[in-house]
Amino acid sequence: MEQQDAGSPAEELVTRREHLRAQRKAEHATPARFGLRLGAVTVFLVVMVTWAAVSWFTSRPSARALPEPPSLEETLESRPQEAPSQEPEDQAEASESPEIVVVHVAGAVHEPQVVHMAADDRAIDAVEAAGGLTADAAPEGANLAAPVVDGDMIYVPTVEELEAGHGPPAGSGSHELNGNGEGTPVNLNSAPADELEQLPGIGPALADRIVTYREANGGFGSLEELAAVSGIGPAIIESIADDVTW
């Protein structure tokens, strides 16, 4: 048999078959390598995620148990005891109702009557409470600036009464007239209580105190000594200065 020459059709066929076989092996090998690489990447990612999770949990501060809330009894016992509030004496006195005095307003006023006034009111306030002065009143015949005194009478004369020198009813405890100097001065050391009551601002209570004081101390040597009698202040002394002697 004759030896086939290189490059014959049979050799070419063999060479083609080997080439195809090698090509198939290469194609089968590529997916395998890709699969191995993908698996390795997946394992790596799983390991990294697990490591991160473990690190996060281990780095968190441990939870501390909260203390139980105190009971109601413990809360009340721990509160400071509040001292009872004490109202200052001056505020307590201020909260009390003001002292009320009762005076009789008569004479030349529109509504002569008994009125209730505050202890620090003046005679003019009582006159206003009785309707005010009438047209024929002579306000200069009474001391309307005098403080009101419980049980006193505030008598306002008319112009005719003032000119005639007529005073208020005897023993009424009213303010004595002295408009024209026609009133008779009252002697502090000898006048009875009902006569003392005719002085401006001197009611029955003050008249009795004057009598009691002069009996215990031998009389008054000056008008200023009247200030030693309880209830008599500078305003009353000034209002009776022209109406008394001693």
Rosetta silent file (secondary structure, phi, psi, omega in degrees, C-alpha in Angstrom):
SEQUENCE: MEQQDAGSPAEELVTRREHLRAQRKAEHATPARFGLRLGAVTVFLVVMVTWAAVSWFTSRPSARALPEPPSLEETLESRPQEAPSQEPEDQAEASESPEIVVVHVAGAVHEPQVVHMAADDRAIDAVEAAGGLTADAAPEGANLAAPVVDGDMIYVPTVEELEAGHGPPAGSGSHELNGNGEGTPVNLNSAPADELEQLPGIGPALADRIVTYREANGGFGSLEELAAVSGIGPAIIESIADDVTW
SCORE:     score description
SCORE:     0.000 S_00000001
   1 L     0.000  146.509 -177.885    0.000    0.000    0.000 S_00000001
   2 L   -86.709  135.605  178.717    1.172    3.352   -0.717 S_00000001
   3 L   -69.062  133.917 -177.168    1.894    5.637    2.189 S_00000001
   4 L   -76.503  140.216 -179.194   -0.453    8.569    2.369 S_00000001
   5 L   -77.047  150.763  174.912    1.177   11.903    1.995 S_00000001
   6 L   -62.899  141.001  179.531    1.010   14.569    4.689 S_00000001
   7 L    88.338   14.382  178.116   -1.753   16.950    4.119 S_00000001
   8 L   -75.882  169.993 -179.753   -4.044   14.303    2.669 S_00000001
   9 H   -62.549  -33.132 -179.462   -7.775   14.463    3.146 S_00000001
  10 H   -65.914  -41.618  178.836   -7.662   11.790    5.875 S_00000001
  11 H   -65.930  -38.916  179.554   -5.231   13.793    7.971 S_00000001
  12 H   -64.104  -35.446  179.792   -7.251   16.870    7.544 S_00000001
  13 H   -67.046  -43.347  179.309  -10.317   15.013    8.797 S_00000001
  14 H   -62.758  -43.899 -179.545   -8.440   13.781   11.866 S_00000001
  15 H   -61.236  -39.267  179.767   -7.110   17.209   12.563 S_00000001
  16 H   -65.175  -40.917 -178.832  -10.608   18.721   12.324 S_00000001
  17 H   -64.369  -41.603  178.743  -11.992   16.125   14.747 S_00000001
  18 H   -65.201  -37.709  178.399   -9.314   16.871   17.315 S_00000001
  19 H   -63.737  -41.761  179.595   -9.916   20.561   16.928 S_00000001
  20 H   -67.263  -39.884  179.918  -13.628   20.114   17.551 S_00000001
  21 H   -63.552  -42.408  178.616  -12.939   17.867   20.548 S_00000001
  22 H   -64.444  -36.049 -179.960  -10.612   20.420   22.037 S_00000001
  23 H   -66.406  -38.867  179.841  -13.142   23.156   21.423 S_00000001
  24 H   -66.015  -41.230  179.018  -15.869   21.162   23.253 S_00000001
  25 H   -60.987  -39.803  179.444  -13.577   20.596   26.228 S_00000001
  26 H   -65.823  -39.632  179.398  -12.878   24.244   26.413 S_00000001
  27 H   -65.638  -38.772  179.472  -16.573   25.105   26.282 S_00000001
  28 H   -71.815  -30.878 -178.407  -17.343   22.636   29.077 S_00000001
  29 H   -73.272  -32.438 -176.518  -14.492   23.879   31.215 S_00000001
  30 H   -63.061  -49.927  177.345  -15.517   27.594   31.094 S_00000001
  31 H   -60.451  -34.538 -179.960  -18.902   27.245   32.906 S_00000001
  32 H   -64.054  -45.966  178.779  -17.256   25.112   35.558 S_00000001
  33 H   -62.778  -39.043  178.914  -14.624   27.750   36.288 S_00000001
  34 H   -63.954  -40.281  178.925  -17.315   30.447   36.360 S_00000001
  35 H   -64.727  -39.528  178.264  -19.406   28.361   38.755 S_00000001
  36 H   -63.211  -43.732  179.941  -16.442   27.869   41.063 S_00000001
  37 H   -63.751  -41.974  179.911  -15.706   31.585   41.097 S_00000001
  38 H   -63.025  -41.084  178.723  -19.389   32.452   41.776 S_00000001
  39 H   -63.891  -40.172  179.646  -19.533   29.991   44.647 S_00000001
  40 H   -63.930  -40.663  178.357  -16.379   31.412   46.151 S_00000001
  41 H   -63.671  -42.047  179.995  -17.772   34.952   45.971 S_00000001
  42 H   -61.664  -46.002  178.586  -21.031   33.832   47.609 S_00000001
  43 H   -60.635  -40.301  179.677  -19.197   32.144   50.464 S_00000001
  44 H   -61.994  -44.341  179.889  -17.083   35.261   50.952 S_00000001
  45 H   -64.254  -41.289  179.064  -20.144   37.495   51.145 S_00000001
  46 H   -61.000  -42.935  179.244  -21.838   35.174   53.620 S_00000001
  47 H   -62.135  -42.537 -179.197  -18.735   35.199   55.791 S_00000001
  48 H   -65.500  -42.587  179.502  -18.528   39.014   55.697 S_00000001
  49 H   -64.654  -42.327  179.300  -22.216   39.462   56.562 S_00000001
  50 H   -62.022  -43.082  179.146  -21.927   36.999   59.436 S_00000001
  51 H   -62.153  -42.094  179.398  -18.830   38.762   60.742 S_00000001
  52 H   -64.859  -40.893 -179.912  -20.539   42.152   60.554 S_00000001
  53 H   -65.261  -43.862  179.566  -23.605   40.864   62.374 S_00000001
  54 H   -63.029  -42.670  179.632  -21.546   39.291   65.135 S_00000001
  55 H   -62.023  -40.948 -178.498  -19.468   42.469   65.517 S_00000001
  56 H   -65.931  -43.503 -178.859  -22.603   44.650   65.783 S_00000001
  57 H   -68.287  -37.238 -179.047  -24.254   42.460   68.430 S_00000001
  58 H   -75.064  -23.553 -179.436  -21.104   42.172   70.499 S_00000001
  59 H   -84.928  -15.386  179.453  -20.462   45.935   70.353 S_00000001
  60 L   -68.068  139.065  176.823  -23.959   46.900   71.653 S_00000001
  61 L   -65.937  142.772 -178.636  -24.061   47.931   75.325 S_00000001
  62 L   -68.119  136.929 -178.995  -25.672   45.349   77.476 S_00000001
  63 L   -68.658  133.412  179.779  -29.238   46.212   78.407 S_00000001
  64 L  -101.824  139.175  179.760  -29.626   47.171   82.048 S_00000001
  65 L   -71.342  129.423  179.557  -32.681   46.274   83.998 S_00000001
  66 L   -74.903  141.157  178.380  -34.661   49.376   84.976 S_00000001
  67 L   -67.863  149.873  179.175  -35.409   49.793   88.679 S_00000001
  68 L   -70.602  143.064  179.562  -38.947   49.252   89.723 S_00000001
  69 L   -64.755  147.214 -179.957  -40.931   52.459   90.368 S_00000001
  70 L   -65.993  153.460  178.470  -41.384   53.363   94.043 S_00000001
  71 L   -74.840  167.291 -179.549  -44.662   52.528   95.668 S_00000001
  72 H   -62.163  -38.485  179.826  -47.224   55.157   96.579 S_00000001
  73 H   -63.831  -43.280  179.305  -46.342   54.845  100.272 S_00000001
  74 H   -64.504  -37.615  179.158  -42.646   55.430   99.584 S_00000001
  75 H   -63.920  -43.660 -179.009  -43.440   58.447   97.413 S_00000001
  76 H   -67.361  -36.830 -179.804  -45.594   60.034  100.115 S_00000001
  77 H   -69.106  -30.983 -177.953  -42.981   59.356  102.796 S_00000001
  78 H   -79.034  -16.684 -179.351  -40.212   60.926  100.716 S_00000001
  79 L   -73.030  137.704  178.382  -42.121   64.179  100.152 S_00000001
  80 L   -67.883  140.105  178.702  -41.143   66.996  102.551 S_00000001
  81 L   -72.644  126.615 -179.899  -43.783   67.882  105.043 S_00000001
  82 L   -85.950  128.834  177.967  -45.242   71.319  104.324 S_00000001
  83 L   -71.614  138.981  178.847  -45.618   73.539  107.319 S_00000001
  84 L   -60.602  133.069 -178.278  -49.101   74.954  107.711 S_00000001
  85 L   -67.673  135.720  178.244  -49.257   78.446  106.367 S_00000001
  86 L  -114.328  120.609 -179.064  -49.648   81.093  108.994 S_00000001
  87 L   -73.741  128.046  177.939  -51.287   84.294  107.985 S_00000001
  88 L   -54.005  148.408 -176.435  -49.387   87.316  109.311 S_00000001
  89 H   -61.003  -38.666 -178.048  -51.170   89.080  112.125 S_00000001
  90 H   -66.875  -35.793  177.667  -51.368   92.334  110.215 S_00000001
  91 H   -69.718  -37.831  178.973  -52.986   90.602  107.242 S_00000001
  92 H   -63.003  -41.033  178.748  -55.410   88.774  109.531 S_00000001
  93 H   -66.990  -36.841 -179.539  -56.419   92.063  111.096 S_00000001
  94 H   -67.119  -30.291 -178.297  -56.747   93.671  107.656 S_00000001
  95 H   -75.138  -18.201  178.833  -59.042   90.873  106.504 S_00000001
  96 L   -69.939  154.406  179.664  -61.434   91.554  109.378 S_00000001
  97 L   -67.459  144.182 -179.333  -64.355   93.818  108.711 S_00000001
  98 L   -65.004  153.787  179.184  -63.742   97.474  109.627 S_00000001
  99 L   -66.383  136.081 -179.014  -65.145   98.802  112.885 S_00000001
 100 E  -108.925  134.108  175.344  -68.620  100.249  112.502 S_00000001
 101 E  -118.327  153.105 -178.465  -69.890  103.184  114.554 S_00000001
 102 E  -115.177  124.516  179.666  -73.451  104.426  114.856 S_00000001
 103 E  -130.886  154.595  179.031  -74.177  108.157  114.852 S_00000001
 104 E  -105.084  119.242  178.580  -77.318  110.265  114.769 S_00000001
 105 E  -101.504  123.772 -176.605  -77.394  112.986  112.109 S_00000001
 106 E  -139.505  177.061  179.073  -79.958  115.723  112.835 S_00000001
 107 E    91.616 -140.227 -172.293  -80.714  119.350  112.132 S_00000001
 108 L   -84.242   64.501  173.371  -80.527  120.946  108.677 S_00000001
 109 E  -126.353  157.862 -175.168  -80.073  117.750  106.627 S_00000001
 110 L   -69.287  -35.442 -176.555  -82.463  116.287  104.093 S_00000001
 111 L  -133.411   75.800  179.207  -82.924  112.930  105.824 S_00000001
 112 L   -57.324  129.941 -175.395  -82.209  113.156  109.581 S_00000001
 113 E  -170.561  172.587  172.394  -81.540  109.619  110.750 S_00000001
 114 E   -90.008  128.287 -177.528  -79.224  107.204  112.498 S_00000001
 115 E  -122.460  152.772  176.694  -76.447  106.094  110.141 S_00000001
 116 E  -103.936  124.108 -175.349  -73.780  103.406  110.311 S_00000001
 117 E  -127.989  160.392  172.978  -70.295  104.652  109.441 S_00000001
 118 E   -74.202  152.542 -173.960  -66.746  103.342  109.404 S_00000001
 119 L   -63.026  -23.828 -178.183  -64.660  104.301  112.418 S_00000001
 120 L   -97.701   11.206  176.915  -62.328  106.453  110.296 S_00000001
 121 L   -77.116  165.064  178.649  -65.126  108.474  108.656 S_00000001
 122 E  -109.814  169.152 -179.202  -65.686  112.170  109.317 S_00000001
 123 H   -59.753  -35.596  179.800  -68.802  114.121  110.294 S_00000001
 124 H   -63.462  -32.032  177.753  -69.205  115.346  106.696 S_00000001
 125 H   -66.588  -39.992  178.745  -69.443  111.704  105.566 S_00000001
 126 H   -67.007  -38.049  177.648  -72.273  111.096  108.005 S_00000001
 127 H   -62.932  -42.064  177.980  -74.059  114.252  106.783 S_00000001
 128 H   -63.882  -36.893  178.687  -73.812  113.010  103.202 S_00000001
 129 H   -66.755  -22.862  178.522  -75.206  109.655  104.292 S_00000001
 130 L   -95.208   22.019  175.126  -78.193  111.539  105.709 S_00000001
 131 L    96.635   -6.746  179.211  -78.996  113.158  102.372 S_00000001
 132 L    89.283  175.663 -176.866  -76.700  116.178  102.619 S_00000001
 133 E   -75.634  147.829  174.218  -77.259  119.739  103.795 S_00000001
 134 L   -83.551  173.337 -176.484  -80.503  121.607  103.248 S_00000001
 135 L   -66.098  -30.178 -176.966  -80.651  125.028  101.599 S_00000001
 136 L   -98.570   14.673 -178.619  -80.938  126.859  104.955 S_00000001
 137 E   -73.327  151.045  175.522  -78.143  124.886  106.667 S_00000001
 138 L  -118.826   83.328 -175.799  -75.225  126.673  108.339 S_00000001
 139 H   -61.169  -22.163  178.726  -72.380  124.131  108.020 S_00000001
 140 H   -71.462   -8.719  178.843  -70.003  126.528  109.773 S_00000001
 141 H   -84.390   -3.315  178.260  -72.049  125.934  112.912 S_00000001
 142 L  -138.520  149.132  178.788  -70.753  122.349  113.263 S_00000001
 143 L   -84.918   92.775 -177.318  -67.339  120.822  112.944 S_00000001
 144 L   -77.799   -6.188  177.459  -67.852  118.626  109.905 S_00000001
 145 L   -90.754   -6.353 -177.500  -64.173  117.645  109.878 S_00000001
 146 L   -70.191  145.600  176.481  -64.418  115.894  113.252 S_00000001
 147 E   -69.044  147.334  179.346  -64.145  112.082  113.257 S_00000001
 148 L   -72.067  145.880 -179.244  -67.358  110.219  113.898 S_00000001
 149 L  -128.247  134.972 -177.372  -67.767  108.743  117.383 S_00000001
 150 L   -59.161  130.454  179.258  -70.024  105.863  118.259 S_00000001
 151 L    84.162    3.487 -177.191  -73.228  107.058  119.928 S_00000001
 152 L   -85.982  163.043  171.512  -72.645  110.704  119.003 S_00000001
 153 E  -116.607  131.611  175.394  -75.097  113.136  117.406 S_00000001
 154 E  -103.950  108.764 -176.729  -74.008  115.364  114.547 S_00000001
 155 E  -109.053  122.202  178.579  -76.291  118.374  114.607 S_00000001
 156 E  -104.372  116.288 -178.657  -76.204  120.877  111.731 S_00000001
 157 L   -78.558  162.976  171.012  -77.937  124.173  112.637 S_00000001
 158 E   -85.074  170.502  178.170  -79.848  126.390  110.281 S_00000001
 159 H   -62.215  -38.890  179.990  -78.676  129.924  109.564 S_00000001
 160 H   -64.551  -43.119  179.424  -81.424  131.254  111.830 S_00000001
 161 H   -64.861  -38.681 -178.544  -80.388  128.984  114.703 S_00000001
 162 H   -66.499  -42.301 -179.652  -76.748  129.947  114.306 S_00000001
 163 H   -67.605  -32.306 -179.836  -77.504  133.665  114.364 S_00000001
 164 H   -83.445   -9.578  179.373  -79.730  133.265  117.429 S_00000001
 165 L    77.228   19.804  178.649  -77.080  131.221  119.200 S_00000001
 166 L   -78.820  133.456  178.919  -79.327  128.243  119.687 S_00000001
 167 L   -97.285 -176.941  177.904  -77.470  124.997  120.280 S_00000001
 168 L   -72.177  170.601  179.093  -78.437  121.386  119.730 S_00000001
 169 L   -55.430  138.076 -177.727  -80.759  119.568  122.150 S_00000001
 170 L   -61.988  139.583  177.413  -79.264  119.386  125.637 S_00000001
 171 L    70.106   16.040 -177.226  -77.585  116.121  126.502 S_00000001
 172 L   -84.705  -10.795 -177.297  -77.717  114.924  122.909 S_00000001
 173 L    73.695   23.486 -176.427  -74.002  114.312  122.653 S_00000001
 174 E   -94.215  173.794  179.252  -73.872  116.545  119.622 S_00000001
 175 L   -72.626  129.034 -178.533  -71.256  118.983  118.419 S_00000001
 176 L   -72.025  144.173  177.365  -71.391  122.251  120.335 S_00000001
 177 L   -79.228  141.387  173.456  -71.976  125.467  118.422 S_00000001
 178 L  -149.950   23.961 -173.498  -69.250  128.088  118.466 S_00000001
 179 L   -58.325  -46.428 -178.259  -69.809  129.983  115.252 S_00000001
 180 L  -112.862   18.979 -178.770  -70.080  133.461  116.730 S_00000001
 181 L    73.379   14.889 -177.004  -68.516  132.805  120.083 S_00000001
 182 L   -88.801  -11.173  178.930  -71.979  132.595  121.627 S_00000001
 183 L   -73.849  146.160 -179.928  -71.565  129.030  122.860 S_00000001
 184 L   -83.574  124.912  179.267  -70.748  128.625  126.550 S_00000001
 185 L   -59.920  145.906  179.997  -67.332  126.989  127.087 S_00000001
 186 E   -98.824  129.023  179.611  -67.409  123.619  128.798 S_00000001
 187 E   -84.868  117.995 -176.876  -65.165  123.213  131.820 S_00000001
 188 L   -65.434  -23.106 -175.460  -63.252  119.955  131.500 S_00000001
 189 L   -95.791   -9.297 -177.435  -62.704  119.729  135.257 S_00000001
 190 L  -132.631  -17.535 -176.586  -66.244  120.363  136.450 S_00000001
 191 L   -68.679  138.968  176.221  -68.740  119.657  133.630 S_00000001
 192 L   -70.196  170.165 -176.377  -70.857  116.529  134.046 S_00000001
 193 H   -60.319  -40.374 -177.070  -70.711  113.766  131.461 S_00000001
 194 H   -68.063  -26.251  176.694  -73.870  114.877  129.630 S_00000001
 195 H   -78.111  -37.208  176.422  -72.403  118.356  129.181 S_00000001
 196 H   -62.843  -30.371 -179.330  -69.091  116.961  127.936 S_00000001
 197 L   -65.250  -16.445  179.743  -71.047  114.976  125.342 S_00000001
 198 L   -78.907   -9.812  179.573  -72.006  118.267  123.661 S_00000001
 199 L   -75.015  147.477  179.315  -68.406  118.817  122.578 S_00000001
 200 L   -58.013  125.554  176.825  -67.469  117.977  118.965 S_00000001
 201 L    81.272    0.423 -179.025  -66.404  114.365  118.686 S_00000001
 202 L  -104.169  111.003  176.462  -67.171  113.535  122.344 S_00000001
 203 L   -99.331 -174.984 -178.520  -69.772  110.822  122.755 S_00000001
 204 H   -57.270  -40.798 -177.372  -71.066  109.110  125.915 S_00000001
 205 H   -65.670  -45.319 -179.923  -68.130  106.703  126.117 S_00000001
 206 H   -68.942  -35.312  178.197  -65.481  109.421  125.837 S_00000001
 207 H   -61.982  -43.090  178.152  -67.347  111.682  128.269 S_00000001
 208 H   -64.389  -36.799  179.057  -67.315  108.916  130.900 S_00000001
 209 H   -67.102  -37.617  178.001  -63.585  108.359  130.303 S_00000001
 210 H   -62.833  -45.198  179.803  -62.884  112.075  130.787 S_00000001
 211 H   -62.532  -44.324 -179.066  -64.774  112.089  134.097 S_00000001
 212 H   -64.052  -39.303 -177.987  -63.005  108.903  135.250 S_00000001
 213 H   -67.974  -45.389 -176.747  -59.577  110.277  134.314 S_00000001
 214 H   -68.641  -30.745  177.415  -59.991  113.645  136.054 S_00000001
 215 H   -69.777  -33.485 -178.292  -61.281  111.950  139.213 S_00000001
 216 H   -83.094  -23.777 -173.772  -58.253  109.669  139.281 S_00000001
 217 H  -118.634    4.431  176.115  -55.680  112.333  138.400 S_00000001
 218 L    80.818   23.305  175.468  -57.059  115.496  139.968 S_00000001
 219 L    95.621 -179.058 -177.345  -58.276  117.234  136.809 S_00000001
 220 L  -107.635  135.582  176.984  -56.642  118.695  133.708 S_00000001
 221 L   -97.341  -10.618  178.655  -54.020  121.411  133.765 S_00000001
 222 L  -161.124  165.551  179.376  -54.126  122.013  130.001 S_00000001
 223 H   -66.428  -32.948 -177.114  -56.030  120.987  126.915 S_00000001
 224 H   -65.086  -23.161 -179.874  -53.150  118.809  125.787 S_00000001
 225 H   -68.029  -16.019  177.029  -53.588  116.569  128.826 S_00000001
 226 H   -61.410  -23.256 -179.067  -56.796  115.285  127.247 S_00000001
 227 H   -64.602  -16.627  178.116  -54.577  113.166  124.981 S_00000001
 228 H   -75.755  -14.537  177.839  -53.979  110.914  127.982 S_00000001
 229 L   -81.100  129.006 -178.827  -57.613  109.818  127.816 S_00000001
 230 L   -60.482  128.575  177.784  -58.009  106.691  125.715 S_00000001
 231 L    99.186   -9.262 -179.915  -59.756  107.444  122.411 S_00000001
 232 L  -105.608  119.445 -179.492  -58.949  111.167  122.302 S_00000001
 233 L  -117.541 -174.666 -177.691  -56.436  112.174  119.661 S_00000001
 234 H   -57.692  -34.754 -177.670  -55.111  115.386  118.117 S_00000001
 235 H   -64.786  -44.138  179.977  -58.123  115.756  115.795 S_00000001
 236 H   -67.835  -41.999  179.444  -60.637  115.818  118.667 S_00000001
 237 H   -59.869  -42.164  179.547  -58.464  118.118  120.762 S_00000001
 238 H   -66.217  -37.365 -176.761  -58.216  120.566  117.876 S_00000001
 239 H   -70.833  -23.289 -178.383  -61.951  120.454  117.227 S_00000001
 240 L  -106.697    7.053 -173.642  -62.875  121.359  120.832 S_00000001
 241 L   -58.382  -36.444 -178.251  -60.100  123.857  121.472 S_00000001
 242 L   -88.533   -0.786 -173.310  -62.469  126.859  121.245 S_00000001
 243 L  -111.779   -0.860 -173.894  -65.253  125.189  123.213 S_00000001
 244 E  -129.139  162.445  171.154  -63.608  124.217  126.459 S_00000001
 245 E  -141.751  174.719 -178.785  -61.868  125.643  129.468 S_00000001
 246 L  -150.484    0.000    0.000  -60.227  124.055  132.556 S_00000001
